Amino acid sequence: MAFERVLRELVKKGGLRKVARNLGIDHSSLYKSIQDGSNIGLNRIEEILNLFGYELKLSKRKEVKPGKSKQSTKRR
């Protein structure tokens, strides 16, 4: 997931132990939560982004007709 990669880069830039300390959590817990395939919670994502001055916003896009998505569903 590309989003996990962004979080990892932010944490790497800030230093894993320092970021964990600022979040009030153990560095090993932070490390595990930003690994590929982890199931990081939205609140943790927001905490990390907030620490670096970012904000997570969701906005509704234009109405999309129900049905097939534009992405290919072919199996390789």
Secondary structure, 3 states (H helix, E strand, C coil): CHHHHHHHHHHHHHCHHHHHHHHCCCHHHHHHHCCCCCCCCHHHHHHHHHHCCCCCCCCCCCCCCCCCCCCCCCCC
